[in-house]
């Protein structure tokens, strides 16, 4: 399932703060904005491992294990939290405030690779990317 942890500053002085967000191999990083009331994701990845770091705003992260749909959860995410989503965990974000987040993925997202690894799966009511293959509803 998904995990959440809050990232406190690793270092603070008069100049500001350093927050260490990620260690490991990354294939892609994106900064994404989302409006209050919108839904993102509603999919899962066959191989990719994803991390979402919330810079500002708030959202609910809904997830279900596609291999055992009785395993479901909702995480309440606030600024400074990072949500980790392994492969085969269908996930969707419902934004309760206008938000900015960073998405880190272990696979590259160049043309065709994202669509090949990503399967549409309706975790919550809301947007479903029409260009993805569909696995149905949770």
C-alpha positions in Angstrom: 0.0 0.0 0.0 1.0 3.6 0.0 3.1 5.1 2.8 3.4 8.6 4.0 6.0 10.4 6.0 6.7 14.0 6.9 10.1 15.4 5.9 11.5 17.8 8.4 14.5 20.0 7.5 17.8 18.2 7.5 19.6 21.5 8.2 18.5 25.0 9.3 20.5 28.2 9.8 20.1 31.9 9.2 20.1 31.4 5.4 17.1 29.0 5.4 16.4 25.3 5.4 17.5 22.1 3.5 15.0 19.4 3.0 16.4 16.1 1.6 13.5 14.7 -0.4 14.8 11.7 -2.2 17.7 9.3 -2.5 17.9 6.7 -5.2 17.5 6.3 -9.0 15.1 8.6 -10.6 13.8 8.5 -14.2 11.6 11.6 -14.1 10.6 14.6 -11.9 7.7 16.9 -12.5 6.2 19.9 -10.7 2.4 19.8 -10.9 -0.3 22.2 -9.8 -3.9 21.1 -9.0 -7.0 23.1 -8.3 -9.4 22.5 -5.3 -11.9 19.7 -6.1 -10.0 18.1 -8.9 -8.8 14.5 -9.2 -5.5 13.2 -10.5 -4.1 9.7 -11.3 -6.9 7.1 -11.1 -4.3 4.6 -12.4 -1.6 2.2 -11.4 1.8 1.3 -12.7 3.1 -2.2 -13.7 6.7 -1.4 -12.8 7.1 2.3 -11.8 7.5 3.3 -8.2 6.3 6.9 -7.5 6.8 9.5 -4.8 4.7 12.7 -4.4 6.1 15.5 -2.2 3.5 18.1 -1.4 4.9 21.7 -1.5 1.7 23.5 -0.7 -2.0 22.8 -0.4 -3.7 19.6 0.7 -5.1 16.4 -0.8 -6.5 13.0 0.0 -4.5 10.1 -1.4 -6.8 7.2 -2.1 -5.3 3.8 -3.0 -6.2 0.1 -3.5 -4.0 -2.9 -4.1 -4.9 -4.2 -7.5 -3.9 -7.7 -6.5 -6.2 -7.7 -3.4 -8.9 -5.1 -3.7 -9.9 -5.6 -0.1 -6.8 -3.6 0.8 -7.7 0.1 0.6 -6.6 3.3 2.3 -7.0 7.0 2.4 -4.1 9.2 3.5 -4.5 13.0 4.4 -1.5 14.7 2.9 -0.2 18.1 4.1 2.8 20.3 3.0 6.1 18.6 3.7 4.6 15.1 3.4 5.9 12.6 0.8 3.7 9.7 -0.3 5.3 6.6 -1.7 3.3 4.4 -4.2 4.8 1.1 -5.3 3.8 -0.8 -8.5 0.3 -2.3 -8.7 -1.1 0.1 -6.1 -3.9 2.0 -7.9 -3.9 5.6 -6.6 -5.9 8.8 -7.0 -5.4 12.2 -5.4 -8.5 14.4 -4.5 -7.3 17.9 -3.9 -9.0 19.7 -1.0 -7.0 22.9 -1.6 -5.2 24.4 -4.5 -1.9 22.5 -4.5 1.7 22.3 -5.8 3.5 19.0 -5.7 6.7 17.3 -7.0 6.2 13.9 -8.6 9.3 11.6 -8.6 9.2 8.4 -10.6 11.8 5.6 -11.0 11.0 5.1 -14.7 11.5 7.6 -17.5 8.4 9.3 -19.0 9.5 9.8 -22.5 7.0 9.3 -25.3 5.2 6.0 -25.0 6.9 4.7 -21.9 4.4 6.3 -19.5 1.4 4.9 -21.4 3.0 1.4 -21.7 3.5 1.2 -17.9 0.3 3.0 -16.7 -3.1 1.3 -16.5 -6.3 3.4 -15.9 -8.1 2.2 -12.8 -10.9 4.2 -11.2 -10.1 4.5 -7.5 -12.4 7.5 -7.0 -15.0 9.3 -9.1 -13.2 11.8 -11.3 -10.8 12.2 -14.2 -9.5 9.1 -16.1 -6.9 9.6 -18.8 -8.6 8.5 -22.0 -5.2 7.6 -23.6 -4.5 4.8 -21.1 -5.5 1.1 -21.3 -8.3 0.5 -18.7 -8.5 -2.1 -16.0 -11.9 -1.0 -14.7 -13.0 0.2 -11.3 -11.9 -0.5 -7.8 
